[in-house]
Amino acid sequence: MFASPAYAQAAGGSLMSSLGGFVPIILIFAIMYFLMIRPQQKKMKDHRNMVAALRKGDQIVTQGGIIGKVTKVKEDGEVEVEIAKDVKVRVLKNTITQVMNRTEPS
């Protein structure tokens, strides 16, 4: 006799308790978005803009640590870089990590 009113009361509040269990998970995803995903997207956007703005004469650093001067910017995702006198290599634009000295627009 005492058990049936207790079960009836617990069944009515189970919907609120199950929704309350999702609140911490939602907060964790929100914190992860603002601390990890959003800054990474901003960094990727900045890199894309840097690569799109490459011009002849810019001094760059590649992911492999090669420092050189851009001699030709190609449309197919490649850049020709002079790493020493009369030594030119083709480098993918995505592998450029930093522009050290930017040339002024003419």
MIZA-469375 format. One line per field, with one value per atom (N, C-alpha, C, CB): residue number from 1; atom name; z, x, y. Coordinates in steps of 0.02 Angstrom, whole numbers, padded with zeros to 5 digits. Each point is the difference from the previous one (the first is absolute). Glycine has a CB too. Layout:
<pts>
k <- NUM	...
a <- CA	...
pz <- Z	...
px <- X	...
py <- Y	...
</pts>
This chain:
<pts>
k <- 1	1	1	1	2	2	2	2	3	3	3	3	4	4	4	4	5	5	5	5	6	6	6	6	7	7	7	7	8	8	8	8	9	9	9	9	10	10	10	10	11	11	11	11	12	12	12	12	13	13	13	13	14	14	14	14	15	15	15	15	16	16	16	16	17	17	17	17	18	18	18	18	19	19	19	19	20	20	20	20	21	21	21	21	22	22	22	22	23	23	23	23	24	24	24	24	25	25	25	25	26	26	26	26	27	27	27	27	28	28	28	28	29	29	29	29	30	30	30	30	31	31	31	31	32	32	32	32	33	33	33	33	34	34	34	34	35	35	35	35	36	36	36	36	37	37	37	37	38	38	38	38	39	39	39	39	40	40	40	40	41	41	41	41	42	42	42	42	43	43	43	43	44	44	44	44	45	45	45	45	46	46	46	46	47	47	47	47	48	48	48	48	49	49	49	49	50	50	50	50	51	51	51	51	52	52	52	52	53	53	53	53	54	54	54	54	55	55	55	55	56	56	56	56	57	57	57	57	58	58	58	58	59	59	59	59	60	60	60	60	61	61	61	61	62	62	62	62	63	63	63	63	64	64	64	64	65	65	65	65	66	66	66	66	67	67	67	67	68	68	68	68	69	69	69	69	70	70	70	70	71	71	71	71	72	72	72	72	73	73	73	73	74	74	74	74	75	75	75	75	76	76	76	76	77	77	77	77	78	78	78	78	79	79	79	79	80	80	80	80	81	81	81	81	82	82	82	82	83	83	83	83	84	84	84	84	85	85	85	85	86	86	86	86	87	87	87	87	88	88	88	88	89	89	89	89	90	90	90	90	91	91	91	91	92	92	92	92	93	93	93	93	94	94	94	94	95	95	95	95	96	96	96	96	97	97	97	97	98	98	98	98	99	99	99	99	100	100	100	100	101	101	101	101	102	102	102	102	103	103	103	103	104	104	104	104	105	105	105	105	106	106	106	106
a <- N	CA	C	CB	N	CA	C	CB	N	CA	C	CB	N	CA	C	CB	N	CA	C	CB	N	CA	C	CB	N	CA	C	CB	N	CA	C	CB	N	CA	C	CB	N	CA	C	CB	N	CA	C	CB	N	CA	C	CB	N	CA	C	CB	N	CA	C	CB	N	CA	C	CB	N	CA	C	CB	N	CA	C	CB	N	CA	C	CB	N	CA	C	CB	N	CA	C	CB	N	CA	C	CB	N	CA	C	CB	N	CA	C	CB	N	CA	C	CB	N	CA	C	CB	N	CA	C	CB	N	CA	C	CB	N	CA	C	CB	N	CA	C	CB	N	CA	C	CB	N	CA	C	CB	N	CA	C	CB	N	CA	C	CB	N	CA	C	CB	N	CA	C	CB	N	CA	C	CB	N	CA	C	CB	N	CA	C	CB	N	CA	C	CB	N	CA	C	CB	N	CA	C	CB	N	CA	C	CB	N	CA	C	CB	N	CA	C	CB	N	CA	C	CB	N	CA	C	CB	N	CA	C	CB	N	CA	C	CB	N	CA	C	CB	N	CA	C	CB	N	CA	C	CB	N	CA	C	CB	N	CA	C	CB	N	CA	C	CB	N	CA	C	CB	N	CA	C	CB	N	CA	C	CB	N	CA	C	CB	N	CA	C	CB	N	CA	C	CB	N	CA	C	CB	N	CA	C	CB	N	CA	C	CB	N	CA	C	CB	N	CA	C	CB	N	CA	C	CB	N	CA	C	CB	N	CA	C	CB	N	CA	C	CB	N	CA	C	CB	N	CA	C	CB	N	CA	C	CB	N	CA	C	CB	N	CA	C	CB	N	CA	C	CB	N	CA	C	CB	N	CA	C	CB	N	CA	C	CB	N	CA	C	CB	N	CA	C	CB	N	CA	C	CB	N	CA	C	CB	N	CA	C	CB	N	CA	C	CB	N	CA	C	CB	N	CA	C	CB	N	CA	C	CB	N	CA	C	CB	N	CA	C	CB	N	CA	C	CB	N	CA	C	CB	N	CA	C	CB	N	CA	C	CB	N	CA	C	CB	N	CA	C	CB	N	CA	C	CB	N	CA	C	CB	N	CA	C	CB	N	CA	C	CB	N	CA	C	CB	N	CA	C	CB	N	CA	C	CB	N	CA	C	CB	N	CA	C	CB	N	CA	C	CB	N	CA	C	CB
pz <- 00000	00000	00000	00058	-00023	00002	-00064	00124	-00160	-00059	-00059	00041	-00052	-00059	-00002	-00003	00058	-00007	-00014	00077	-00052	-00011	-00073	00118	-00150	-00071	-00043	00022	-00003	-00039	00001	00025	00032	00004	-00039	00111	-00111	-00036	-00075	00095	-00119	-00072	-00028	00014	00024	-00024	-00008	00055	-00017	-00002	-00043	00111	-00144	-00038	-00063	00045	-00074	-00060	00016	-00045	00099	00019	00020	00038	-00004	00020	-00060	00111	-00163	-00059	-00041	-00002	-00001	-00035	00039	-00048	00113	00042	-00008	00080	-00100	-00012	-00063	00060	-00107	-00063	00006	-00060	00109	00007	00008	00053	-00012	00004	-00066	00120	-00156	-00064	-00050	00022	-00023	-00045	00019	-00016	00080	00023	-00019	00095	-00091	-00020	-00074	00090	-00132	-00072	-00015	-00023	00059	-00011	00019	00022	00034	00021	-00050	00121	-00144	-00049	-00064	00049	-00070	-00061	00007	-00024	00079	00008	00017	00037	-00008	00019	-00052	00117	-00158	-00047	-00073	00091	-00107	-00070	-00031	00025	00008	-00027	-00011	00057	-00009	-00014	-00057	00119	-00126	-00055	-00067	00076	-00079	-00062	-00018	00024	00026	-00012	-00025	00090	-00061	-00022	-00072	00118	-00136	-00069	-00049	00044	-00024	-00043	-00010	00041	00012	-00006	-00046	00116	-00111	-00043	-00073	00095	-00106	-00069	-00030	00029	00010	-00024	-00013	00064	-00021	-00009	-00065	00125	-00138	-00060	-00062	00065	-00060	-00058	-00016	00030	00019	-00010	-00020	00083	-00096	-00019	-00066	00061	-00064	-00061	-00014	00019	-00079	-00019	00044	-00120	00147	00042	00075	-00091	00111	00071	00025	-00011	00070	00030	00046	-00006	-00003	00035	00037	-00086	00130	00035	-00012	00090	-00110	-00011	00063	-00123	00121	00057	00013	-00024	-00028	00008	00025	-00090	00099	00025	-00054	00100	-00162	-00055	-00005	-00062	00060	-00008	-00071	00124	-00158	-00068	-00022	-00025	-00037	-00028	-00057	00033	-00033	-00052	-00066	00086	-00138	-00066	-00048	00019	-00007	-00043	00039	-00103	00097	00032	-00055	00095	-00090	-00050	00025	-00041	-00005	00017	00024	-00083	00072	00017	00070	-00120	00165	00069	00013	00008	-00054	00007	-00001	-00054	00083	00001	-00017	00087	-00128	-00015	00048	-00123	00159	00053	-00016	00086	-00081	-00008	00069	-00107	00119	00066	00002	00018	-00076	-00006	-00070	00081	-00095	-00066	-00054	00050	-00096	-00056	00022	-00064	00124	00023	00016	00048	-00090	00008	00011	-00072	00118	00013	-00003	00073	-00089	00001	00068	-00126	00156	00066	-00003	00057	-00023	00006	00045	-00018	-00001	00040	00071	-00105	00114	00066	00049	-00054	00028	00044	00024	-00059	00038	00022	00068	-00120	00169	00068	00019	00030	-00060	00021	-00057	00117	-00120	-00046	00042	-00082	00071	00041	-00022	00021	-00085	-00027	-00058	00036	-00030	-00052	-00045	00075	-00141	-00047	-00002	-00069	00053	-00005	-00067	00075	-00077	-00064	-00046	00056	-00120	-00047	-00027	-00029
px <- 00039	-00039	00042	-00087	00143	00042	00041	00005	00006	00043	-00035	00057	-00121	-00032	-00004	-00065	00052	00003	00071	-00098	00148	00069	00019	00030	-00050	00014	-00037	00020	-00080	-00039	00031	-00103	00130	00032	00066	-00053	00090	00064	-00012	00052	-00104	-00014	-00018	-00037	00005	-00020	00059	-00109	00161	00057	00057	-00032	00026	00055	00016	-00031	-00019	00012	00047	-00113	00101	00043	00070	-00103	00107	00066	00041	-00048	00016	00037	00023	-00065	00024	00021	00055	-00115	00113	00051	00067	-00087	00088	00061	00036	-00050	00013	00031	00031	-00083	00065	00026	00076	-00108	00139	00074	00033	-00009	-00020	00028	-00003	-00034	-00021	-00008	00050	-00122	00132	00049	00071	-00076	00092	00067	00012	-00003	-00047	00007	00007	-00066	00029	00005	00070	-00124	00150	00067	00053	-00037	00031	00047	-00002	-00014	-00046	-00006	00038	-00111	00101	00031	00074	-00110	00133	00071	00043	-00036	00006	00041	-00020	00016	-00079	-00021	00003	-00074	00047	-00003	00069	-00109	00157	00067	00035	00007	-00018	00031	-00028	00017	-00082	-00030	00028	-00104	00114	00028	00072	-00074	00113	00069	00002	00034	-00079	-00002	-00020	-00030	-00016	-00021	00058	-00119	00156	00058	00053	-00024	00037	00049	-00022	00033	-00098	-00026	00007	-00081	00068	00008	00074	-00103	00148	00071	00025	00016	-00037	00021	-00030	00009	-00070	-00032	00034	-00108	00140	00031	00074	-00081	00106	00071	00014	00005	00053	00021	00073	-00085	00105	00069	00043	-00033	00086	00045	-00009	00001	-00055	-00011	00050	-00122	00148	00045	-00042	00101	-00097	-00044	00039	-00087	00052	00026	-00050	00060	-00034	-00043	-00003	00029	-00073	-00005	00064	-00121	00159	00064	00056	-00036	00023	00050	00042	00003	-00024	00037	-00021	00008	00042	-00013	00019	00022	-00066	00014	-00042	00029	-00017	-00035	-00044	00095	-00157	-00048	00020	-00093	00101	00017	-00059	00119	-00164	-00058	-00057	00073	-00133	-00060	-00042	00002	-00014	-00040	-00071	00102	-00148	-00071	-00020	-00022	00063	-00019	00021	00010	-00002	00018	00074	-00109	00150	00072	00032	-00001	00060	00040	00072	-00076	00108	00071	00040	-00023	00069	00038	00074	-00091	00127	00073	00031	-00005	00040	00029	00074	-00084	00116	00069	00007	00045	00012	00010	-00007	00076	-00121	-00015	-00024	00086	-00113	-00030	-00073	00111	-00155	-00071	-00036	00006	-00054	-00040	-00073	00091	-00132	-00072	-00026	-00009	-00033	-00026	-00076	00107	-00142	-00073	-00016	-00015	-00037	-00018	-00020	-00037	00006	-00023	00057	-00101	00161	00056	00037	00012	-00034	00031	-00029	00017	00027	-00023	00004	00035	00011	00010	00027	00021	-00043	00028	00043	-00100	00165	00046	00003	00067	-00053	00004	-00048	00121	-00168	-00050	00021	-00091	00083	00016	-00059	00074	-00058	-00051	-00035	00065	-00131	-00035	00022	-00098	00101	00023	-00058	00097
py <- -00059	00059	00064	-00065	00064	00059	00009	-00012	-00040	00003	00032	-00101	00091	00026	00076	-00104	00142	00073	00026	00008	-00041	00021	-00008	-00031	-00025	-00010	00050	-00121	00138	00047	00069	-00066	00086	00066	00002	00017	-00070	-00002	00000	-00062	00032	-00004	00069	-00119	00160	00067	00047	-00017	00012	00045	-00026	00039	-00095	-00029	00040	-00112	00145	00040	00058	-00033	00067	00057	-00022	00061	-00118	-00023	-00023	-00034	00005	-00020	00060	-00107	00160	00061	00036	00011	-00014	00030	-00035	00034	-00097	-00036	00021	-00094	00123	00023	00070	-00070	00107	00069	00000	00034	-00076	00001	-00019	-00028	-00019	-00020	00058	-00120	00155	00058	00054	-00027	00038	00050	-00020	00030	-00093	-00023	00012	-00087	00072	00013	00074	-00103	00145	00072	00025	00012	-00035	00021	-00025	-00002	-00059	-00028	00041	-00114	00136	00039	00066	-00053	00088	00066	-00004	00042	-00096	-00005	-00036	00001	-00044	-00039	00009	-00081	00072	-00001	00070	-00098	00147	00068	00030	00015	-00020	00027	-00036	00031	-00097	-00037	00024	-00099	00111	00026	00068	-00065	00108	00066	-00005	00048	-00094	-00010	-00024	-00026	-00020	-00025	00056	-00115	00158	00055	00049	-00013	00028	00045	-00029	00043	-00109	-00033	00003	-00075	00062	00002	00070	-00091	00143	00069	00016	00033	-00058	00012	-00032	00004	-00065	-00035	00033	-00107	00131	00033	00066	-00055	00086	00066	-00005	00046	-00106	-00007	00035	-00109	00142	00035	-00015	00091	-00076	-00007	00046	-00030	00004	00039	-00011	00083	-00115	-00014	-00051	00027	-00017	-00049	-00044	00079	-00145	-00047	-00053	00021	-00056	-00059	-00057	00071	-00129	-00058	-00043	00002	-00052	-00045	-00039	-00010	-00001	-00035	00044	-00074	00138	00046	00033	-00070	00063	00031	00073	-00110	00154	00071	00019	00024	00011	00019	00059	-00116	00137	00058	-00024	00078	-00055	-00020	00033	-00013	-00028	00026	-00003	-00035	-00012	-00006	-00031	-00011	00040	-00027	-00031	00086	-00151	-00035	-00007	-00062	00051	-00005	-00069	00088	-00139	-00068	-00021	-00027	00074	-00015	-00008	-00054	00077	-00005	00069	-00113	00116	00061	-00020	00057	-00018	-00012	00044	-00028	-00005	00033	-00007	-00022	00078	-00001	-00006	00070	-00126	-00012	00017	-00089	00095	00022	00030	-00089	00117	00031	-00054	00089	-00078	-00045	-00069	00061	-00067	-00063	00014	-00043	00017	00011	-00066	00104	-00104	-00059	00018	-00048	-00002	00010	-00023	-00016	00057	-00014	00007	00040	-00085	00007	00059	-00124	00160	00059	-00018	00055	-00113	-00020	-00014	-00047	00035	-00015	00063	-00108	00166	00062	00018	00040	-00032	00014	00073	-00114	00151	00069	00042	-00038	00099	00050	00046	-00006	00005	00039	00072	-00103	00116	00068	00004	00014	00030	00009	00057	-00044	00035	00053	00049	-00078	00140	00051	-00006	00076	-00066	-00002	00058	-00056	00042	00051	00040	-00072
</pts>
